[in-house]
């Protein structure tokens, strides 16, 4: 008997360590009514394994009556160490009716949810992706999926879709839409106990009181890191990366600048192929947050990533945003003198069509640095044969850039040079 009790205790400890209940401390305060319901559901779930049939049946009827208010706890108990409780919980989950659509849903969301309950897990994950790409129209639907999809993976991905934004600050109307959806769900079914629901609550709190959620976010991040280390199917490095990005956002908003480098290092080390993009976003967020010391530290610490043409231009753009224009111009000069990497070239069928200088120039122009871009266009055109694809393309970009600056005569001169080259022979005239 003792050995059986010890084994059950150990199994329960394992379940608590790897299921959503391990996140319970992260979710903030809950109302007395919610606590009462939660306690009632917990007691009824234990009665599902009672020796007497009448007690088990009564517990099942009462849990059915509570409906979706019991969803989170039934989902957690579906892996209960007592096989009878686990099986009964799974049966009860199947009887719960989830109303996926709401009257306020736009037509695109209604159409997606028409078949949602028949989708397999992969199809539901794809639906989450479509909702994320739909912008603000998918916010309420993603909140519903985070709350009620039976798959922990899909639930997490729905919440991550709402957290995954390139902005340093979430737009106010975006957060308002999440808060409205979450308040409606909480009023009807109580606060979510799942990790996804708790992430969304922390997201709403961080906009108003970032310093107050540092500890909770740190715990949430640590819990997810443990699951990734264990290679649990409900999460992976991609989801963890979004949580780490948001952790950087919270650190900046709370003024916790002493640990910024560690967070950026984790992001870069986890995805070295995207190191430059990660570094760019991190630096832009630091500039937006006014964390100039953090910018300087990061530029120094990641100098190895800033020796390429793109990297030097990135540092120059950051210095320009800081108002340090002399330093910015010096870095731009270094970048111009640095040959592009072959990775910057635009290659089609193993043939280089567009030179890396031209591609980098487009990147610079898209970020508001037209003068730096035009210098690269001119050099790219000069270094390739006059009527090569790259030369003509670079001339076109240069002329358009000059035209946008209302430098019409210079733009005309650029076009004239190409036209003169084309007109030199019947063959080139025919070709172009």
C-alpha positions in Angstrom: 0.0 0.0 0.0 2.8 2.4 0.9 4.6 1.7 -2.3 1.4 2.3 -4.3 0.8 5.6 -2.5 4.4 6.7 -3.1 4.2 5.9 -6.8 0.9 7.9 -7.1 2.5 10.8 -5.4 5.5 10.7 -7.7 3.3 10.5 -10.8 1.3 13.4 -9.6 4.5 15.4 -9.1 5.5 14.7 -12.7 2.1 15.7 -14.0 2.2 19.0 -12.1 5.7 19.7 -13.4 4.8 19.3 -17.1 1.1 20.4 -17.5 -0.4 23.8 -17.5 -0.9 23.7 -13.7 2.8 24.3 -13.4 2.1 27.8 -14.7 -0.5 28.5 -12.0 1.7 31.0 -10.1 2.2 33.1 -13.1 -1.4 34.2 -13.8 -1.9 37.0 -11.2 -4.9 37.3 -9.0 -8.3 35.6 -9.5 -11.6 36.4 -8.0 -13.1 34.6 -5.0 -15.9 33.3 -7.3 -13.3 31.8 -9.7 -11.4 30.2 -6.8 -14.6 28.7 -5.5 -15.5 27.2 -8.9 -11.9 26.0 -9.3 -12.0 24.2 -6.0 -15.4 22.7 -6.8 -14.1 21.4 -10.1 -11.0 20.0 -8.5 -13.1 18.1 -5.9 -15.4 16.7 -8.6 -12.5 15.6 -10.7 -11.1 13.6 -7.8 -14.6 12.0 -7.4 -14.3 10.7 -10.9 -12.1 8.0 -9.4 -14.3 7.3 -6.4 -14.9 3.6 -5.6 -18.7 4.0 -5.6 -20.4 4.2 -9.0 -23.1 6.7 -7.8 -20.4 9.2 -6.7 -18.6 8.9 -10.0 -21.8 9.4 -12.0 -22.8 12.4 -9.8 -19.4 14.0 -10.4 -19.7 13.6 -14.1 -23.2 15.1 -14.2 -22.1 18.1 -12.2 -19.0 18.6 -14.4 -21.1 18.5 -17.5 -23.3 21.1 -15.9 -20.4 23.4 -15.3 -19.5 23.2 -19.0 -16.5 25.1 -20.3 -15.9 26.6 -16.9 -14.3 23.2 -16.1 -12.4 22.9 -19.4 -8.9 23.9 -18.2 -9.0 21.6 -15.2 -10.5 18.7 -17.2 -7.8 19.1 -19.8 -5.1 19.0 -17.1 -6.7 15.9 -15.5 -6.8 14.1 -18.8 -3.2 13.0 -18.0 -4.0 12.2 -14.3 -2.0 9.4 -12.8 -5.3 7.6 -11.9 -6.2 6.0 -15.2 -9.9 6.1 -14.3 -9.9 9.9 -13.7 -7.9 10.5 -16.8 -10.2 8.4 -19.0 -13.3 10.1 -17.5 -11.8 13.5 -18.0 -11.1 12.8 -21.7 -14.7 11.5 -22.1 -16.1 14.7 -20.5 -14.0 16.9 -22.7 -15.5 15.4 -25.8 -19.0 16.3 -24.5 -18.2 20.0 -24.1 -19.5 22.1 -26.9 -17.2 25.0 -27.9 -19.0 27.8 -29.7 -16.2 28.9 -31.9 -18.0 31.7 -33.8 -19.5 34.9 -32.3 -22.0 37.4 -33.8 -19.3 40.1 -34.0 -16.9 37.9 -36.0 -16.1 39.1 -39.6 -17.1 36.8 -42.5 -13.6 35.6 -43.0 -13.4 34.3 -39.4 -16.8 32.8 -39.6 -15.8 30.9 -42.8 -12.6 29.6 -41.1 -14.5 28.4 -38.0 -17.2 26.6 -40.0 -15.1 23.5 -40.2 -12.7 24.2 -37.3 -14.0 21.5 -35.0 -13.4 18.8 -37.7 -9.8 19.9 -38.4 -6.9 17.8 -37.3 -4.1 19.4 -35.3 -2.0 20.4 -38.3 -5.0 22.0 -40.0 -5.8 24.0 -36.8 -2.2 25.2 -36.7 -2.5 26.4 -40.3 -5.8 28.2 -39.3 -3.8 30.0 -36.6 -1.3 31.1 -39.2 -4.1 32.5 -41.4 -5.7 34.4 -38.5 -2.3 35.9 -37.6 -1.8 37.1 -41.2 -5.4 38.5 -41.2 -4.3 41.3 -38.8 -6.6 42.8 -36.3 -9.7 40.9 -37.6 -8.2 37.6 -36.2 -7.5 38.8 -32.6 -10.6 37.6 -30.9 -10.5 34.3 -32.7 -6.9 33.7 -31.7 -7.9 34.4 -28.0 -10.6 31.8 -28.3 -8.2 29.2 -29.8 -5.6 30.0 -27.1 -8.3 29.4 -24.5 -10.2 26.3 -25.8 -8.2 24.3 -28.3 -7.6 20.9 -26.8 -4.1 20.8 -28.2 -1.5 22.5 -25.9 0.6 23.1 -29.1 -2.2 24.9 -30.9 -3.2 26.8 -27.8 0.3 28.1 -27.4 0.7 28.9 -31.1 -2.5 31.1 -31.0 -1.1 33.1 -28.0 2.3 33.4 -29.7 0.7 34.7 -32.9 -0.6 37.6 -30.8 2.8 38.2 -29.1 4.8 37.9 -32.4 5.1 41.5 -33.6 8.1 43.5 -34.8 7.0 46.6 -33.0 8.7 47.6 -29.8 5.4 48.9 -28.4 2.1 47.1 -29.1 -0.4 49.6 -30.6 -3.1 50.7 -28.1 -6.0 49.5 -30.3 -4.4 46.1 -30.7 -4.1 45.6 -26.9 -7.6 47.0 -26.4 -8.9 44.3 -28.8 -7.1 41.5 -26.9 -8.3 42.9 -23.6 -11.9 43.0 -24.8 -11.7 39.4 -26.0 -10.1 38.2 -22.9 -12.5 40.0 -20.6 -15.5 38.5 -22.4 -14.0 35.0 -22.1 -13.1 35.5 -18.4 -16.6 36.9 -17.5 -18.2 33.8 -19.1 -15.8 31.0 -18.1 -13.4 32.4 -15.5 -9.7 33.1 -15.9 -7.7 30.7 -18.0 -5.2 28.4 -16.2 -3.4 27.5 -19.3 0.1 28.9 -20.2 -1.4 30.6 -23.3 -4.0 32.4 -21.3 -1.5 33.5 -18.7 0.9 34.8 -21.4 -2.0 37.0 -22.7 -2.8 38.3 -19.2 0.9 39.2 -18.7 0.9 40.9 -22.1 -1.9 43.1 -21.1 -0.3 44.0 -17.8 3.2 44.7 -19.2 1.8 47.6 -21.2 0.7 49.4 -18.0 3.2 48.1 -15.4 6.2 46.4 -17.0 8.2 46.3 -13.8 5.4 44.5 -12.0 5.4 41.6 -14.5 9.2 41.0 -14.7 9.2 38.2 -12.2 6.1 36.5 -13.7 7.5 36.7 -17.2 10.9 35.4 -16.1 9.1 32.3 -14.5 7.1 31.8 -17.7 10.2 31.9 -19.8 12.0 29.5 -17.6 9.1 27.1 -17.6 9.0 27.1 -21.4 12.8 26.7 -21.6 12.5 23.6 -19.5 9.9 22.1 -21.8 12.0 22.9 -24.9 15.0 21.2 -23.2 12.8 18.2 -22.6 11.8 18.3 -26.3 8.1 18.4 -25.3 5.7 18.4 -28.3 3.7 21.3 -27.1 6.5 23.8 -27.8 9.7 24.4 -29.6 12.5 26.9 -30.2 10.4 29.1 -32.5 7.8 29.7 -29.8 10.5 30.2 -27.2 12.2 32.8 -29.5 9.0 34.9 -29.5 8.7 34.7 -25.8 12.4 35.8 -25.5 11.7 38.7 -27.9 8.9 39.8 -25.7 11.1 39.4 -22.6 13.5 41.9 -24.2 10.6 44.2 -24.8 9.6 43.9 -21.1 13.2 44.4 -19.9 13.4 47.6 -22.0 10.1 49.0 -20.8 11.0 48.3 -17.2 14.4 49.9 -17.5 16.2 46.6 -16.7 19.1 47.3 -19.1 21.8 45.4 -17.3 20.6 42.1 -18.7 19.8 43.1 -22.3 22.9 41.6 -23.8 22.2 38.2 -22.3 18.7 38.2 -23.9 20.0 39.2 -27.3 22.8 36.6 -27.1 20.2 33.9 -26.4 18.2 35.0 -29.4 21.2 35.2 -31.7 22.7 31.9 -30.5 19.4 30.1 -30.9 19.1 31.2 -34.6 22.5 32.2 -36.0 21.1 32.2 -39.6 18.9 35.2 -38.6 21.6 36.9 -36.5 21.6 40.2 -38.4 17.8 40.5 -38.5 17.7 39.7 -34.7 20.4 42.3 -34.0 18.7 44.9 -36.2 15.4 44.5 -34.4 17.1 44.5 -30.9 19.0 47.6 -31.7 16.0 49.4 -33.1 14.0 48.5 -29.9 16.8 49.8 -27.7 16.9 53.1 -29.6 13.1 53.4 -29.3 13.3 52.7 -25.6 16.1 55.3 -25.2 18.5 52.6 -23.9 21.6 54.3 -25.5 24.0 52.5 -23.1 22.6 49.2 -24.1 23.0 50.1 -27.8 26.6 51.0 -27.3 27.2 47.7 -25.3 25.5 45.6 -28.0 27.4 47.3 -30.9 30.6 46.6 -29.1 29.8 43.0 -28.1 28.5 42.0 -31.5 31.2 43.7 -33.5 31.8 40.4 -35.3 28.4 40.7 -36.9 29.0 44.3 -37.9 32.0 44.0 -40.1 30.0 43.2 -43.3 28.6 45.9 -45.6 25.1 45.4 -44.1 26.4 45.2 -40.6 28.3 48.5 -40.9 25.4 50.2 -42.5 23.2 48.9 -39.6 25.5 50.5 -37.1 25.5 53.7 -39.1 21.7 53.8 -39.2 21.5 53.3 -35.5 24.0 56.1 -34.9 21.9 58.3 -37.2 18.7 57.5 -35.2 20.6 58.5 -32.1 21.5 61.9 -33.6 25.2 61.0 -33.8 25.5 62.0 -37.5 29.3 62.3 -37.7 29.7 58.7 -36.4 26.9 57.6 -38.7 28.7 59.0 -41.8 32.0 57.5 -40.8 30.4 54.1 -40.5 28.6 54.6 -43.9 31.9 55.4 -45.5 33.4 52.2 -44.1 30.4 50.3 -45.3 30.7 51.7 -48.8 34.3 50.7 -49.0 33.5 47.1 -47.9 32.6 44.7 -50.7 29.2 43.0 -50.5 28.9 39.4 -49.4 28.0 36.9 -52.1 24.9 36.3 -50.0 23.7 39.8 -50.9 23.8 39.0 -54.6 20.5 38.2 -56.3 21.0 34.9 -58.1 18.7 33.3 -60.6 19.5 29.8 -62.0 23.0 29.9 -60.5 23.6 33.2 -62.3 24.2 36.5 -60.6 21.8 39.0 -62.0 21.8 41.8 -59.5 25.0 42.8 -57.6 25.0 42.9 -53.8 25.7 46.6 -53.8 22.4 47.2 -55.6 20.5 45.0 -53.2 22.1 46.7 -50.2 21.2 50.0 -51.8 17.5 49.1 -52.0 17.7 48.1 -48.3 19.2 51.5 -47.4 16.6 53.4 -49.4 13.7 51.5 -47.8 15.1 52.6 -44.4 15.2 56.3 -45.4 18.9 56.6 -46.3 18.6 57.5 -50.0 22.0 59.3 -50.3 23.8 56.2 -49.1 21.7 54.1 -51.4 22.4 56.3 -54.5 26.1 56.0 -53.9 25.8 52.2 -53.9 23.7 52.3 -57.1 26.3 54.4 -58.9 29.1 52.1 -57.9 27.2 49.0 -58.8 26.5 50.3 -62.3 30.1 51.4 -62.7 31.5 48.0 -61.8 29.4 46.0 -64.3 29.2 46.1 -68.2 27.0 49.1 -69.3 24.1 47.1 -70.6 24.2 44.2 -68.1 21.0 43.5 -66.2 22.6 44.8 -63.1 23.8 48.1 -64.7 20.4 48.8 -66.3 18.6 47.9 -63.1 20.9 50.0 -60.9 20.6 53.0 -63.3 16.8 52.7 -63.1 16.8 52.6 -59.3 19.2 55.6 -59.2 17.1 57.6 -61.6 13.9 56.9 -59.7 15.6 57.9 -56.4 16.7 61.2 -57.9 13.3 61.8 -59.4 11.7 61.3 -55.9 14.1 64.0 -54.6 12.9 66.3 -57.5 16.4 66.2 -59.0 14.9 65.9 -62.4 17.9 66.9 -64.5 20.1 64.4 -62.8 17.5 61.7 -63.2 17.2 62.5 -66.9 21.0 62.3 -67.3 21.0 58.8 -65.7 18.3 57.6 -68.2 20.1 59.4 -71.1 23.3 57.4 -70.4 21.4 54.1 -70.7 19.6 55.2 -73.8 22.8 56.3 -75.4 24.4 52.9 -74.7 21.3 51.1 -76.1 21.4 53.2 -79.2 24.9 52.4 -80.1 24.0 49.5 -82.4 21.0 47.8 -84.1 21.7 44.7 -82.0 21.4 46.5 -78.7 18.4 48.5 -79.9 16.7 45.2 -80.8 17.6 43.6 -77.5 16.3 46.5 -75.3 
